[in-house]
Amino acid sequence: MTVKRRRFENRLSKLIELPGGKTVQEAMDDAESNMESIRDKVLGAMDKKVLQLLDSAASVTADPNPEALTNCYNMANEIFALAGAFGKVQMGEAAYSLCELIDRSGEAGKWSDPAFQAHMNALRLMRHDETEEGQEARKVVLTGLRSVIDAVTGPVPKAR
Amino acid sequence: MASAPTNPKAKINLERATVLLMEASPQGMDILVQVLNGFGVRTPLRAMSGASAMEMVKSHLLDLIIIDAQLSDMDGYDFVKWLRTSKIEPNCAAPVIFMSGHTQVSSVTKGRDCGASFLVAKPIVPRVLLDRVIWVVRENRVFIECPTYSGPDRRFKFVGPPPGTEGRRSDDLPLEVGVANTPNMSQDAIDSLLQPQKAQL
């Protein structure tokens, strides 16, 4: 097998050293404050996405079609990314768990509608209860979701 | 791996960098734009689809590409693979930071083999993303082109071939140092190496 090894100029390493700019700390502070300026807008859109996911869950049955599941997977993955970026960690974890359920069920060739509905209920809970007092209860729910996935799909499949 | 901690007081200037952001979600794109603006990038190019990004690769000189695993018309892995084999120089070798939320089991090896420079797990955290940008700046890996892979060398460590095997590369380091085949350094040369040097920041 022929392997070519080449070196290309790393232009970014030259540009970044040009006079001017800002310190690393200033860059991080500015990025964080810019993010704060869009927090409400993004979290509003994320909430709509959660409602959309809960609506579309109605089309997922005991024998769901792959397209409906892919749609749910993509929405859950987006909710995970948006929620996590703004500190909504538990909402993000519930959405991530749904991605995990759909992916691992596909790999294992098994499907459990009750496991899917448990995830929908968890997302409803995360959406309605963001109180400090409810945090421990939500943690228990998230732990339960992980057990549900393991019970339905078996061990984590190997990467390929 | 270039993972030395970044000095918070070090200066960076990204004002003149041309950065292409690829993300299918409008809110995800908003987050990226705000973060990159905070880093000092003036007007990042934006593409929500692979098709529009391909046009930008053909028409702009890119210094950095930040791409999500899921685009509106194709997946990010396929885009990076296209870029690396496109022969559009120098953009085909542009640094690529690949972002991924949940990664499907079937995509793990695709992520390793697509040719991205670094992978970043979502959700986006400014500190983590800036660290990866700085890794890219320090990056000095060779670009590999072969029938099964195009992209930065996936090996970060050069410790020679595994024990008991022949190295495949001419510059693989041998496990045994062996006998010296050049004269010893003079004491003057050694002393000059130990002289205090002016640090370059």
HADDOCK unambig.tbl for C-alpha pairs under 7 A between the chains (distance, minus, plus):
assign (segid A and resid 2 and name CA) (segid B and resid 146 and name CA) 6.05 0.50 0.50
assign (segid A and resid 3 and name CA) (segid B and resid 144 and name CA) 6.85 0.50 0.50
assign (segid A and resid 3 and name CA) (segid B and resid 145 and name CA) 5.77 0.50 0.50
assign (segid A and resid 3 and name CA) (segid B and resid 146 and name CA) 4.70 0.50 0.50
assign (segid A and resid 4 and name CA) (segid B and resid 144 and name CA) 5.82 0.50 0.50
assign (segid A and resid 4 and name CA) (segid B and resid 145 and name CA) 4.99 0.50 0.50
assign (segid A and resid 4 and name CA) (segid B and resid 146 and name CA) 6.35 0.50 0.50
assign (segid A and resid 5 and name CA) (segid B and resid 142 and name CA) 6.15 0.50 0.50
assign (segid A and resid 5 and name CA) (segid B and resid 143 and name CA) 5.62 0.50 0.50
assign (segid A and resid 5 and name CA) (segid B and resid 144 and name CA) 4.82 0.50 0.50
assign (segid A and resid 5 and name CA) (segid B and resid 145 and name CA) 6.44 0.50 0.50
assign (segid A and resid 6 and name CA) (segid B and resid 142 and name CA) 5.69 0.50 0.50
assign (segid A and resid 6 and name CA) (segid B and resid 143 and name CA) 5.08 0.50 0.50
assign (segid A and resid 6 and name CA) (segid B and resid 144 and name CA) 6.60 0.50 0.50
assign (segid A and resid 7 and name CA) (segid B and resid 142 and name CA) 5.18 0.50 0.50
assign (segid A and resid 7 and name CA) (segid B and resid 143 and name CA) 5.91 0.50 0.50
assign (segid A and resid 8 and name CA) (segid B and resid 93 and name CA) 6.87 0.50 0.50
assign (segid A and resid 11 and name CA) (segid B and resid 63 and name CA) 6.27 0.50 0.50
assign (segid A and resid 12 and name CA) (segid B and resid 17 and name CA) 6.77 0.50 0.50
assign (segid A and resid 12 and name CA) (segid B and resid 63 and name CA) 5.64 0.50 0.50
assign (segid A and resid 12 and name CA) (segid B and resid 137 and name CA) 5.90 0.50 0.50
assign (segid A and resid 13 and name CA) (segid B and resid 137 and name CA) 4.53 0.50 0.50
assign (segid A and resid 13 and name CA) (segid B and resid 138 and name CA) 6.83 0.50 0.50
assign (segid A and resid 15 and name CA) (segid B and resid 13 and name CA) 6.74 0.50 0.50
assign (segid A and resid 15 and name CA) (segid B and resid 14 and name CA) 6.71 0.50 0.50
assign (segid A and resid 15 and name CA) (segid B and resid 16 and name CA) 6.72 0.50 0.50
assign (segid A and resid 15 and name CA) (segid B and resid 17 and name CA) 6.61 0.50 0.50
assign (segid A and resid 16 and name CA) (segid B and resid 12 and name CA) 5.19 0.50 0.50
assign (segid A and resid 16 and name CA) (segid B and resid 13 and name CA) 4.41 0.50 0.50
assign (segid A and resid 16 and name CA) (segid B and resid 14 and name CA) 5.46 0.50 0.50
assign (segid A and resid 17 and name CA) (segid B and resid 12 and name CA) 6.21 0.50 0.50
assign (segid A and resid 17 and name CA) (segid B and resid 13 and name CA) 6.13 0.50 0.50
assign (segid A and resid 18 and name CA) (segid B and resid 13 and name CA) 6.12 0.50 0.50
assign (segid A and resid 20 and name CA) (segid B and resid 13 and name CA) 6.21 0.50 0.50
assign (segid A and resid 21 and name CA) (segid B and resid 11 and name CA) 6.53 0.50 0.50
assign (segid A and resid 21 and name CA) (segid B and resid 12 and name CA) 5.49 0.50 0.50
assign (segid A and resid 21 and name CA) (segid B and resid 13 and name CA) 3.98 0.50 0.50
assign (segid A and resid 21 and name CA) (segid B and resid 14 and name CA) 6.85 0.50 0.50
assign (segid A and resid 21 and name CA) (segid B and resid 40 and name CA) 6.95 0.50 0.50
assign (segid A and resid 22 and name CA) (segid B and resid 11 and name CA) 5.35 0.50 0.50
assign (segid A and resid 22 and name CA) (segid B and resid 12 and name CA) 5.60 0.50 0.50
assign (segid A and resid 22 and name CA) (segid B and resid 13 and name CA) 6.39 0.50 0.50
assign (segid A and resid 23 and name CA) (segid B and resid 8 and name CA) 6.50 0.50 0.50
assign (segid A and resid 23 and name CA) (segid B and resid 9 and name CA) 5.26 0.50 0.50
assign (segid A and resid 23 and name CA) (segid B and resid 10 and name CA) 5.33 0.50 0.50
assign (segid A and resid 23 and name CA) (segid B and resid 11 and name CA) 4.20 0.50 0.50
assign (segid A and resid 23 and name CA) (segid B and resid 12 and name CA) 5.93 0.50 0.50
assign (segid A and resid 24 and name CA) (segid B and resid 8 and name CA) 4.77 0.50 0.50
assign (segid A and resid 24 and name CA) (segid B and resid 9 and name CA) 6.00 0.50 0.50
assign (segid A and resid 24 and name CA) (segid B and resid 10 and name CA) 5.85 0.50 0.50
assign (segid A and resid 24 and name CA) (segid B and resid 11 and name CA) 6.15 0.50 0.50
assign (segid A and resid 24 and name CA) (segid B and resid 12 and name CA) 6.51 0.50 0.50
assign (segid A and resid 25 and name CA) (segid B and resid 8 and name CA) 4.78 0.50 0.50
assign (segid A and resid 25 and name CA) (segid B and resid 9 and name CA) 6.41 0.50 0.50
assign (segid A and resid 27 and name CA) (segid B and resid 38 and name CA) 5.55 0.50 0.50
assign (segid A and resid 27 and name CA) (segid B and resid 39 and name CA) 4.47 0.50 0.50
assign (segid A and resid 27 and name CA) (segid B and resid 40 and name CA) 6.91 0.50 0.50
assign (segid A and resid 28 and name CA) (segid B and resid 38 and name CA) 6.96 0.50 0.50
assign (segid A and resid 28 and name CA) (segid B and resid 39 and name CA) 6.74 0.50 0.50
assign (segid A and resid 28 and name CA) (segid B and resid 126 and name CA) 6.05 0.50 0.50
assign (segid A and resid 28 and name CA) (segid B and resid 127 and name CA) 6.10 0.50 0.50
assign (segid A and resid 30 and name CA) (segid B and resid 38 and name CA) 4.51 0.50 0.50
assign (segid A and resid 30 and name CA) (segid B and resid 39 and name CA) 6.99 0.50 0.50
assign (segid A and resid 31 and name CA) (segid B and resid 34 and name CA) 6.33 0.50 0.50
assign (segid A and resid 31 and name CA) (segid B and resid 35 and name CA) 4.37 0.50 0.50
assign (segid A and resid 31 and name CA) (segid B and resid 36 and name CA) 6.93 0.50 0.50
assign (segid A and resid 31 and name CA) (segid B and resid 37 and name CA) 6.91 0.50 0.50
assign (segid A and resid 31 and name CA) (segid B and resid 38 and name CA) 3.86 0.50 0.50
assign (segid A and resid 31 and name CA) (segid B and resid 39 and name CA) 6.17 0.50 0.50
assign (segid A and resid 31 and name CA) (segid B and resid 126 and name CA) 6.27 0.50 0.50
assign (segid A and resid 32 and name CA) (segid B and resid 126 and name CA) 6.67 0.50 0.50
assign (segid A and resid 34 and name CA) (segid B and resid 34 and name CA) 5.36 0.50 0.50
assign (segid A and resid 34 and name CA) (segid B and resid 35 and name CA) 6.65 0.50 0.50
assign (segid A and resid 34 and name CA) (segid B and resid 38 and name CA) 6.46 0.50 0.50
assign (segid A and resid 35 and name CA) (segid B and resid 31 and name CA) 6.30 0.50 0.50
assign (segid A and resid 35 and name CA) (segid B and resid 34 and name CA) 5.89 0.50 0.50
assign (segid A and resid 35 and name CA) (segid B and resid 35 and name CA) 6.59 0.50 0.50
assign (segid A and resid 42 and name CA) (segid B and resid 27 and name CA) 5.80 0.50 0.50
assign (segid A and resid 77 and name CA) (segid B and resid 101 and name CA) 6.23 0.50 0.50
assign (segid A and resid 77 and name CA) (segid B and resid 102 and name CA) 6.17 0.50 0.50
assign (segid A and resid 81 and name CA) (segid B and resid 101 and name CA) 6.23 0.50 0.50
assign (segid A and resid 81 and name CA) (segid B and resid 122 and name CA) 5.68 0.50 0.50
assign (segid A and resid 81 and name CA) (segid B and resid 123 and name CA) 4.50 0.50 0.50
assign (segid A and resid 82 and name CA) (segid B and resid 28 and name CA) 6.88 0.50 0.50
assign (segid A and resid 82 and name CA) (segid B and resid 123 and name CA) 6.80 0.50 0.50
assign (segid A and resid 84 and name CA) (segid B and resid 123 and name CA) 5.13 0.50 0.50
assign (segid A and resid 85 and name CA) (segid B and resid 123 and name CA) 5.03 0.50 0.50
assign (segid A and resid 85 and name CA) (segid B and resid 124 and name CA) 5.62 0.50 0.50
assign (segid A and resid 85 and name CA) (segid B and resid 125 and name CA) 6.52 0.50 0.50
assign (segid A and resid 96 and name CA) (segid B and resid 102 and name CA) 6.48 0.50 0.50
assign (segid A and resid 99 and name CA) (segid B and resid 102 and name CA) 6.67 0.50 0.50
assign (segid A and resid 103 and name CA) (segid B and resid 104 and name CA) 6.07 0.50 0.50
assign (segid A and resid 159 and name CA) (segid B and resid 105 and name CA) 5.24 0.50 0.50
assign (segid A and resid 159 and name CA) (segid B and resid 106 and name CA) 6.68 0.50 0.50
assign (segid A and resid 159 and name CA) (segid B and resid 108 and name CA) 5.85 0.50 0.50
assign (segid A and resid 159 and name CA) (segid B and resid 109 and name CA) 6.99 0.50 0.50
assign (segid A and resid 160 and name CA) (segid B and resid 105 and name CA) 6.61 0.50 0.50
assign (segid A and resid 160 and name CA) (segid B and resid 106 and name CA) 5.68 0.50 0.50
assign (segid A and resid 160 and name CA) (segid B and resid 108 and name CA) 6.27 0.50 0.50
assign (segid A and resid 160 and name CA) (segid B and resid 109 and name CA) 5.56 0.50 0.50
